[in-house]
Amino acid sequence: MIPAFFRKLIAVLSTAAAFAVLAPCAPAAAATDPTAEAVKGRFHERFPELEVGRVHRTPYGFYEVQVGMDMVYTDEQVSDVMQVQLVDAMTRRHVTRASLESLSNIAFDKLPLDLAIKQVKGNGKRKVAIFEDPNCGYCKQLRHTLQQVDDVTIYTFLYPILAADSADKSRAIWCSKDPAAAWDDWMLHGKMPAVSQCDAPVDKVLALGKQLMVSGTPTLYFENGTHTSGALPLAMLQARLDGQNTKE
């Protein structure tokens, strides 16, 4: 089945002289040189209706171009465009997958933690940032697990992507007198605070999640720069908080 992005790209390229098609893939790494920036400009000129992100010159003779939540490859003149799953035949490295994962990485101290609810347990020396939806069952499961964890600072980004009322619930919790307590009351006990009005950063968090390609909740970011998704069991969560990279 052809991805929605690719159907759009085919429509855009329907009058082009040349077009190569392979398989769907992921966004690319950042543009780091003037040539890559020029490629980005040419791509935007040819396809102004597409959202062009980062561009990177590969060692394989072509360029990676991030287009929305996908990644395509092109030559320097943007005369041909390919959508592929790129694998280095010598090293067996999945280049496309690595590009996607790199877009999801961010140094912990670069996260806009002022947009998150902060909770400190014990000495708070370990840190984790979590993207959560108030209607997420796995997030609630993770919250129960976190009840068994001490000496941790938890930054919760309210990321309403699952249900029609997720944003309303997120705003009610953020605007409450004690957002941290309100979040636990809801996630652990099903008690929603009274509706309050304030400037909740819901749109900013949604934009941040899109930038980091957070597609599900819970998604956890750790101090050592790693991230993962899902309701981790206690032992694995403790290990990740201690900076250990464990297999899931």
C-alpha positions in Angstrom: 0.0 0.0 0.0 1.4 3.4 -1.0 1.9 5.8 1.9 -0.1 9.0 1.9 3.0 11.1 1.5 4.1 9.1 -1.5 0.7 9.4 -3.2 1.0 13.2 -2.7 4.5 13.2 -4.1 3.5 11.1 -7.1 0.8 13.7 -7.8 3.3 16.5 -7.6 5.7 14.7 -9.9 3.2 13.5 -12.4 4.5 16.0 -15.0 8.2 15.3 -14.2 10.4 13.6 -16.8 12.0 11.2 -14.4 11.0 9.7 -11.1 12.3 6.6 -9.3 10.1 4.7 -6.7 11.2 2.1 -4.2 9.8 1.9 -0.6 8.7 4.1 2.3 11.3 5.3 4.8 12.2 7.9 7.4 13.4 11.5 7.8 17.1 12.5 7.4 19.8 14.2 9.2 20.5 17.9 9.3 21.9 19.9 6.5 25.5 20.8 7.4 27.0 22.4 4.3 26.2 25.0 1.7 25.6 22.4 -1.0 23.0 20.7 1.1 21.3 24.0 1.8 21.2 24.6 -2.0 19.6 21.2 -2.5 17.1 22.1 0.1 16.3 25.3 -1.7 16.0 23.5 -5.1 13.7 20.9 -3.6 11.5 23.5 -2.1 11.3 25.4 -5.4 10.2 22.2 -7.2 7.8 21.1 -4.5 6.7 24.2 -2.6 3.6 22.4 -1.2 5.7 19.9 0.6 7.2 20.4 4.1 11.0 20.2 3.6 13.0 19.6 6.7 16.6 18.7 7.2 18.9 17.8 4.3 22.2 15.8 4.5 24.8 14.8 1.9 25.3 11.1 2.1 28.6 9.2 1.2 26.6 7.3 -1.5 26.5 10.2 -4.0 23.1 11.6 -3.3 21.2 13.6 -0.6 18.7 12.7 2.1 15.8 15.1 2.3 13.3 15.1 5.2 9.8 15.6 3.9 7.3 15.8 6.7 7.5 12.5 8.5 9.2 10.8 5.6 12.6 10.8 4.0 13.5 10.8 0.3 16.8 10.8 -1.7 17.7 13.1 -4.5 20.7 14.2 -6.6 22.3 17.6 -6.3 20.2 19.2 -9.0 17.0 17.6 -7.6 16.3 16.1 -11.1 15.3 12.6 -9.6 13.7 11.7 -6.4 13.6 8.3 -4.7 11.8 7.0 -1.6 13.8 4.0 -0.3 14.9 1.9 2.6 18.6 2.5 2.4 21.0 -0.1 3.8 24.8 0.0 3.5 25.7 -3.3 1.8 29.2 -3.3 3.3 28.3 -2.7 7.0 24.7 -3.9 6.9 23.8 -0.6 8.6 20.2 0.5 8.1 20.9 4.1 7.1 17.3 5.1 6.8 16.3 3.7 10.2 19.3 5.4 11.8 18.3 8.7 10.2 14.8 8.3 11.7 16.2 7.5 15.1 18.6 10.5 15.1 15.7 12.8 14.5 14.0 11.5 17.6 17.1 12.1 19.7 17.7 15.2 21.8 20.1 16.0 24.7 18.1 16.0 27.9 19.2 19.5 28.9 17.9 20.8 25.5 14.3 19.7 26.3 12.0 22.7 27.1 11.3 21.5 30.7 9.3 24.6 31.5 6.6 23.1 29.4 6.4 20.0 31.6 4.9 19.2 35.0 7.8 18.6 37.5 7.6 16.0 40.2 10.6 15.3 42.6 10.8 12.1 44.6 13.5 11.6 47.2 16.7 13.4 46.3 15.6 13.7 42.6 19.1 13.0 41.3 17.9 10.8 38.5 15.8 12.4 35.7 13.3 11.3 33.1 11.0 13.2 30.8 7.8 11.5 29.6 5.3 12.3 26.9 1.9 11.2 28.2 -1.7 11.4 27.1 -4.3 11.6 29.9 -6.3 8.9 28.1 -3.4 6.5 27.7 -3.8 3.2 29.5 -0.1 2.3 29.3 0.8 5.7 30.7 -1.4 4.9 33.7 0.3 1.6 34.1 3.7 3.4 34.0 2.5 5.8 36.6 1.8 2.9 39.0 5.3 1.6 38.3 6.8 5.0 39.1 5.1 4.9 42.5 7.8 2.3 43.3 10.7 4.4 42.1 12.5 6.8 44.4 15.2 9.5 44.0 13.9 10.6 40.6 12.7 13.9 39.0 9.9 13.3 36.6 9.1 15.8 33.9 5.7 15.1 32.3 4.9 16.6 28.9 1.1 16.5 28.5 0.8 15.2 24.9 -2.9 14.9 23.9 -3.0 12.8 20.8 -5.3 9.8 21.6 -8.8 11.1 22.1 -11.0 14.1 21.4 -11.1 15.2 25.0 -7.3 14.6 25.6 -6.5 18.3 25.1 -9.3 19.4 27.5 -8.1 17.1 30.2 -4.5 18.2 29.7 -5.6 21.9 30.1 -7.6 21.2 33.2 -4.7 19.4 34.8 -2.1 22.0 33.8 -4.3 24.9 35.0 -5.1 23.3 38.4 -3.6 24.7 41.6 -1.2 21.8 41.8 -0.6 20.2 38.4 1.6 17.5 39.7 -0.9 16.3 42.3 -3.7 16.7 39.8 -1.9 14.5 37.3 -1.4 11.7 39.8 -5.0 12.0 41.0 -6.2 11.5 37.5 -3.7 8.8 36.3 -3.7 6.8 39.6 -7.2 7.4 40.9 -9.4 8.7 38.0 -10.1 12.0 39.7 -10.2 15.0 37.3 -9.8 18.5 38.7 -12.3 21.2 38.2 -12.0 23.1 34.9 -9.8 26.1 35.2 -8.6 28.6 32.5 -5.0 29.5 31.9 -2.5 29.6 29.1 -1.7 25.8 28.9 1.2 25.0 26.6 -0.7 22.2 24.8 0.1 23.5 21.3 3.8 23.9 22.1 4.1 20.4 23.5 2.3 19.0 20.4 4.8 20.9 18.2 7.7 19.6 20.3 6.4 16.0 20.0 6.1 16.4 16.2 9.6 17.7 16.0 10.9 14.7 18.0 8.6 12.4 16.0 6.8 11.1 19.1 4.1 9.0 17.7 2.9 7.2 20.8 2.6 7.4 24.6 4.2 7.0 26.9 7.6 8.0 25.3 10.4 8.4 27.8 13.7 10.4 27.5 16.6 9.7 29.8 19.5 11.8 30.9 22.0 9.7 28.8 20.3 10.8 25.6 18.4 7.6 25.0 14.7 7.2 24.7 12.1 4.5 24.5 8.4 4.0 24.3 6.0 1.9 26.4 5.2 1.0 30.0 8.6 -0.3 31.1 8.6 -2.9 33.9 10.2 -1.8 37.1 13.6 -3.4 36.7 14.0 -2.1 33.2 12.9 1.4 34.2 15.4 1.4 37.1 18.2 0.3 34.8 17.4 3.0 32.3 17.2 5.7 35.0 20.7 4.5 36.2 22.0 5.1 32.6 22.1 1.5 31.5 21.0 0.7 27.9 18.9 -2.4 28.2 17.3 -4.5 25.5 13.5 -4.3 25.5 
